[in-house]
């Protein structure tokens, strides 16, 4: 049955080759898996109505939503070009990932082999259990033909017992389509024997949106159905923030998840779907821990896929887009992904105080947050977001994550809107949704400021907030703000001697493996943090600590043991060696600057009625 459907398509293609120019026909992709055991796919692209002049096809160097560049061209080979009767055409490789055909007829076929063996939101993996396809890592595309529809035929499904999870539009049997290149690239596709749990959400306009949870894992259907009920609850809590679900294209949103110990941990948002990969044995028993990434990625179906930074529009597949807005696109999503699990009842307050402490420490205790505004840290994403390189960077001192930096700003803004304006961050997000997302009008940083001015009816406050905390490096008073909800911000280790991080495990080899430890002493593997006692003592990457106060040091624990019972101001005498020989220095211990957050109840303080009400308004469910 699939075969006859394909033949009909082949006939269709033959006729489109001579069709009129004003209605561009779909570029037709066929992918099959003759060698899945060795991680290969075979891909053929048929291009009817090829543009006149040289026909240029290429692989991408970046992927929608992944902000750093990736060389996808390295994983294709056996690239050939023919006419539709398989007569060879001369194909020239003009760059590593760019191919050109100078002389060609109206219809051209390109074929190549793809290798893929990495399961996450950026790459592609192929084996007999699945074909996990991120489109930029999988499919070549025709330069200059961005607005043509693209049709996909996924073969060998019966051979491997696979079915399909994707946001692409289903045309019938194993054939799917995308209206244009941007949509196609945003539509990861999972071919596997995954489980599906689906439900409808009645939207504010009374239309139904269908939500599909697909999970490729070793769980049974009942586990996935139960997990689906938890995801459904989280979905409603997110809907309550914006007042409505987005109107999904074709009326569906799909969580495409792949949960298995050898996958790489990732979540990648798309317009009507998300790709979630988690290195875990299965869903069963880990539901609450897995839910965070689902909450984060689903929030993106408003914030970033529809409330869209102008800087990411349209997505450039030859070079990563740089954006000053990721503190909002990712940071505010980070804040909500965690907050909404509290509102949905899956995370309790004591766990959530740990999350808050993480945000506050990020903004108050990282060297880069002290030096650079959130907008600048956003722009570094072109290197930071799963960017691949061999040589080390100085991220410990020169970069702080726009996820947590932005999350900390969201936290402060939420608490300020609540205490100073009798408003909430939900009101602000709703305003941005109505002004930008729902109408698909890409925004800039000044637009976000203008929306804050509108929702507070106080443009002066908005101007000051953006000047100080978004475009500047001032910090909000978290201690004062958190106290309004009966939460205490206090030093995590008062009165104890602290040396700072030695970064003995932070260095990573190219394959993500820790570098081999030195047989002698404790090697420091990456930059120590500016201002910390070990930094002031002159210790850095390349140094090997041999002794502390006369005791041989072999590992991090041996070093930590030397800190027991030490006070701020105490000294450690350190013998170390490096390429210039043996040296001695002293570390003058300080008090750790890091904070913890605890409830007033835990801190032995009285929680006032006002604080309790403030806290409940903030953290309790908004689902009516
Ligand atoms: Zn995100």
Boltz pocket constraint, residues with backbone or C-beta under 6 A from the ligand:
constraints:
  - pocket:
      binder: B
      contacts: [[A, 267], [A, 269], [A, 296], [A, 297], [A, 300], [A, 329], [A, 330], [A, 333]]
      max_distance: 6.0
